[in-house]
Amino acid sequence: MSSFDNPFDPDRRLDRTGCACGAHRSQAEHDDAQRQRQCAAVESEEQRYQGVVASAVMRAVFPRDAARRAFLKTVGASTALAALSQFFPLKTATDVFAQGGAIEKKDLKVGFIPITCATPIIMAHPLGFYSKHGLNVEVIKTAGWAVIRDKTLNKEYDAAHMLSPMPLAITLGAGSTPIPYTMPAVENINGQAITLAMKHKDKRDPKSWKGFKFAVPFDYSMHNYLLRYYVAEHGIDPDADIQIRSVPPPEMVANLRADNIDGFLGPDPFNQRAVYDGVGFIHLLSKELWEGHPCCAFAASKEFVTTMPNTYAALLKSIIDATAFAHKAENRKQIAAAIAPANYLNQPETVLEQILTGTYADGLGGVKRDPERIDFDPFPWQSFAIWILTQMKRWGQVKGDVDYKAVAEQVFLATDTARLMKEVGLTPPTTSTKSFKVMGKAFDPGKPDEYVNSFAIKRV
């Protein structure tokens, strides 16, 4: 992610054939080098809006970069700004853009599960991101994913923290009545782990796990799909050779301690909490299976999006803004302190710092360092949705033909997110899909049925 282009910098490109920040030969080079970090901090909200309006005007007046650069080098930025202002009311346009439409509903309720995946949704409350965008949001700690789903469906919550597969499942009617749902922002990438009971510290080969009992947070979760993928790649049938049960994340450590389960693929802070309590060790991080995978998301019904568009836009901008803040490593300790209290995660700060900073005890006497153990990137890549749908299909959660691309576009609102990322000073990707590998196997979102059929262990 990068800040807005400066339209009065003669050396900065305003077209999109090169890097968005102007420092690289291509957007791909920029993304690889910067990993979508902000290239420069934007000093104020007013400057952000001024940049949007001024960039639009400069592109209209000088559609060719060469002419714009020549003009700016001749007269200078301040003279150019004054000249433009004589012919176009930049100040008025900036004010109008900043105000947007009137927010239809300022007092909102947003449900969350107390896990670090919900960091942007939670921290946006104590750190003021909701109020910055004109909203009064009550974030409500909720017991489990089925409760989150039901309270959003019956409109007790205006929006919610959900697992990224849930809006897809709700839309398709998998596990519930089909209702059009949307996922305009990913909350976190990576940030999960397989944690095993201490008694299994010598059983690191999944082939030795036959008969194990595992917990995942929900049937429609990345945790369930990644655990199934992992064991199946080692020849273990997740439905015949092991047991997988849904357990609310806050109950996972207690179940591990009580010997009700042998391990779990779950969200933090509970992997690290199992280490902290001495009842488990981290077998591997989920990013070791798929680097950059999505996990949780900000979700809302299609009805909320369409009937309260300005409220929706303000809420999504708050989340995107908070996600960009959480992405920066230098903010992680502040965030850990903000979300540790009982009304949020109710965890020791030291546990949260280990997770968010990536310097952590593994439970086996080692200290590991991985600054991207968890990261935050709001863009809802539609290729992520297609992969999730292939796993729903693989394990029999959806039947019959699936129009993967159409469902992905309907639910993962990449266009909305891109537009609103621009409004808070970020540069979104120029495409809605990207390639990736899961356990070394490349995924082609254009060939989902071939991908499903390529697996030896599946239910279809």
N, C-alpha and C positions, 0 to 999 in steps of 0.2 A: 504494500500500500504506500502511496506517496501523497504529498500535499498537492494542492492545486498549482497548475502552471502559473507563473508570473507573466501576465500578458505584456508587460512593459520591459521585459528582459530581452534585448535584441539577440541574445545567444540561445534563448530557450525556444524549443519547437512548440508550436501550437497544433500541429497536425498529429495524427496518431500512427504514423508510419515508423517512428522510432520509439525510444523509451518515454514513458509518461513523465519521468522526472527530468529528462533532458540530459542525463549523465551517461547513458548507455546507448549502444548502437541499435538495440532492439528491445521490445518489451520482454521477450524471453530472457535476454541477458540481464535485464533489470531484476526480473523475478528471481532468477537463479542467484544473483549476487546479494539481493536485499531480502529475499524470502518474504516479500510483500510487506516489509516494514515501512513505516513512514520515513521518507527521505529527509524531511525537515518538519519541525513543529510549526503549526500554524498559530500565530500569536494570539488571535482573538476571533470570536465568532463574527464580528463585523468585518474583519479582514477576509474571512472565508467567503462571505457573501459578496463582498466587493470583488474578490477574485473571480467568482462565478460570472457575475454580470459583465465585468470588464473583459474577461476572456471571450464571452459570447459576442460582444460588440467588436472587439478587435478581429475576431475571425470573420465577422460579416463585412467589415470595412476592408480588411486585407486577407482575402482567402488564400493568397500565396505567401508562404513564410518569407521568401526572398524580399518581396516588396515591403513587408512589415519591418523586417530587420533593417533594411536600407533607410526607411522612414525614421525608425527609432535612433539609429546611429547618427542621423543628420540633425534631428531636433532634440533628442534626449527624452527620457521617460516623463519628467514633470511637464514639459511643454506638450508632449503628446496627450497626457491626461487632461490638461487644460483645454486643448483643442477639441478633444472628443466631448468633453463636458459641455462645450458651447452648442454642439449639435445634438447631443443625446443626454437626457437627464439621468446621469449615472447614480447620483445620490438617491433620487426618487425610486429608480428601478431597484436599487439595492435594498431600500426599506421595504418595498413591496415584496421582493423575493424573500427577505428574512421573515416577514410576517406570515406569509403563506395564507391558507384558508383558516377560518376560525375553528378551534378545536371543539368538536361536538360534545365530548365528555372528558372532563379533566380528572375526575376521581375514578381511579381504576383499581381492580384487584387482579394480581398476577400470582399464580401458584408456583411453588418450586419444591423440589426434593432437596434436602440438605446434603448436597454433594458439591465437590469443587467444579464439576462440569457446569454448574449454574452460576459460576462466579460473576459473569457480566450482569445477569439479571439481578443477583443479590446486591453486589457492590454499587450498582446504579442507584440504590436507595440511600445508603449512608454517605456516599461520596457525591451525591447531588446531581447525577446525570438526568434523572427524571424531571426534577424541578427546573433544571437548565432549559429543558425543552417544553416547559409550561404544563407539566403534569403533576398530579398528586397521586402517586402509586403506592398502594399497600402490597408488599410482598408477603405471601402467606406460606409458611412452612406446611408441607403436606406429607401424609404418611407413605403413600405409595403411588405407583404409576397408574393403576386402575382408578384410584381416587382422583388423581390429576385429570385423567381422561374424562371421567364422569362429571366432575365439577365444571369442566370447560364446556362439555356438551350440554349440560343443563343451565349454562350461563351464570353459574355462581362466580366463575372467574371470567374476566374479559379476555385474558390470554394466559399462556402458561409456558413454563419450562417443560419440554417433552424430550423423550428419546427421539433421535432423528427418524427412525422408521415409523413412529407412531402416527404422524400425519398421513403417511402413505397408507398404513393399515386402516385408519379411520375412513379415508377417502374410498378405499376399495371394499370396505365392509368386512375386513378380516378381524374377527374377534369382537365386532360391534356393528351396529346399524350403519350403513354407508352414509356419510355426511361429508360434503366437500370441505377439506381442510387445507391449510396453507402452512408452509414453513419458510418464512422470508429470511431467516438468519440462522446460521450454525452458531452454537454457543462456544463449543470447544473442539479442538482436534487433539488426537492422542489422549493421554490422561487416564488410561485404564491399566489394569494389570491382572495377571493370573497369580493368585495368592494361594499357597498350600499350607496345610497344617504342619507344624514343626515335626511331627512324627514321620512325615514323608520327605524329609530333607535329602534322603538317599534315593528317592524315586523321581529323578529328574527327566527320565525318558517317558514320554506319553504312552509308549507301547506297554508300559507296566501299570497303566491306570485302569485296566479293566475292573469293573465293580465299584469304581469311585462314585461318590455322590458330589455333584457340583451345584452351586447356586449361581444364578444370573438374576439381574434385576427384574426382567420382564421377558415374555415370549417374543415381543416385537422390539428387540434391542440389538444394537451393534454387539453387545456382550454375548448374547446368544449366538449370533451368526459367526462372530470371530472364534468363539470357543468351539463351535461345531466345525468350522473350517480347519482349525488347528488340529484337533484330534483326528478328523477324517484324513488329513494329509499324512498322519502317522498310522493309518490303517485301523483306527478305532471308530466304530459306528456309534454316533452320539445317541442313537435311540435304542440300540441293542446292547452295547458294551458298557455304557455308563448311564447314570441317572442325572438329568438336568432339571432342576426345579426353580421356580421363581420365588425369590426372597427379597423383600424390601431392603435396599442397601443399608439402612441403619441397623438391621438385624443380622447382617452377615457375620460380623466379628463374634457376636454372642453364639451364633450357630456353630461357628468354627471352634470356639472354646468348649462348647457342650458336646463336641464330637458328632453333631448331627450331619455335618458335611465334611468332606475331605479337602475342599477348596472352593474357590469362586473366581470367576472372571467378573470383576465388578469395578465400580468407580471409586476414585478417591473421595474423601480421605480414608476410606475403610481399608484399603490395602496397607497404607502406612500406619493406620491405627492398629491393625493386627500385629505389625512389627513392633510398634510402640508398647503394646500390651504383652508382647512376648508369646503370642499364640500362633503366629504364622510367619512365613517368609515370602518374599516376592520372587516367584519363579521366573517371570519375564514381564516386561512392559508390553502393552498392546501395540505400541509403535514399532516393536521388533517384528510384528506380524505385518503391519501395514503402516508405513511412515506417513503421517498426515491424515489419518482416517478421521471422519467425522464421528461425533458421539451424540451429544445433546444439542438441543435446538430451542429457539424461540418459536412458538407456534400460536396460531389464532384461526378461528373459523373463517371461511370465505364470507360468511354473513357479516362478521365484524369488520373485515377488510373493506367490504363494499358499502356498508351502511354508515361507517364512521371513518371515511378515508383520511381526514386530517388528524384525527386522534391516532389512527393506525400509523400514519407517517411520523408523528411526533414520538410515539412509543418505539417504533423501529429505529428512528434516529438516535434515541436514547441508548438503545441496546448496541447499535453499531459504534457509537461514540465510546461507550463503556468497554466494548470489546477491543477497540483500538488502544485504549488506555491499558487494559489488562495484557495486551500483547507485548508491551515493553517490559523488559526484564527489570529495569530500575524501579518499577512500580510494585513489584510482586510482594515485598515485605509489608508495604503499606496496605495492600489489598488483604493479605493474610490477617492483619490486625483488624481490618474493617469487617471481615466476614466470620471471625472466630466466635463472637458472642452467642449466647444461648438462643436468641431469637433468629439466628441465621444457622450456622453450622454446628455450634456448640462443641467446638473442638479446641484442644490446646494449640496455641499459636505455633509452637515448635513443629507440630505435625503438619500444619498447613504450609509453613515456610519450607519444609523439606520437599513437599510436593511442588509448590509454585516456583521455587528457585531451582529445583532439580538436583540438589545435593542431599542425598538421603541414605539412611541405613537400610540394607537389604534384608535384615533379619538373620543373616548367616555370618555375621561378624564383619561384613564389608561395608564400606561407604562408597557409593557410586555418584557420579556426576553426569547429568544429562539435562542441560538447560531447556530442552524441548520435550521433557517428560510430559508436560501438558502445555498446550499453546492455545491461542484464541484467534480465530479468523472467521469473520461473519459470512463469507460468501458461500451461498448454497449451490455448490457445483451440481449440475443436473446429472453428471456421470456418477456421482455418489448415489443419487436416488436410483439410478438404473441398476447399480451393483446391488443395492439393498433389495430391490425387487427380484433380482435373480436368485438371491438367497431365500426369499419368501417362496419363490417358485420351487427351488431346489428341495426345500424341506416340507413342501406340501401345505404351506400356509395359505397360498392362493392357488386356485384351480383354473384349468382352461387356458386360453390364450390371454396374454397380457400385452397391451400396447405400452411398452416400457417408456418410449420417448414421450408419448402424450401425457401419461400419468406424471412423469418427472417434471414436465413443463407446467402442468397444472398445479402441482404441490410445491415444488422448490422454486420460489419466486425470484429467480436470478435477476430479472429485469427490474423489479421493484428495488431490490437490494442495491443493484448497480446505481440506479438513479439517486437513492438516498445516501449511498456512500459518497457520491459527489457532493451532496448538499452539506455533509459534515466535513468536507475537506480531504476526502480520500479518493484515490483513483482505483476504480474497480478493474477486474480483468476484462479483456475485450471479447472473451468467449465464455460460454456457460458450461463447457465440458473440458476435462483435462484427462490425460492418461495417468495411470498409476499401476503399481504391482501389489499383489497380496501374496505374501510368502514366496516372492520371486516370480509369480505367474502374472503376466501382463493381462490387463482387462481392456477389452475393446467395447465401449458402450454402443457401438453400431452393430454388434453381433451378440446380443444377450442370450438368445436361445442356444447358439453354439457353445457359449460359455457354460450354461447350465448342463448341457449334454456332455461336456468334457469331463465331468467328475464321475469317478467310479462309485463313490458312496453318495447316494441321494435318495429321495423319496419318490420323485416323479418317474 
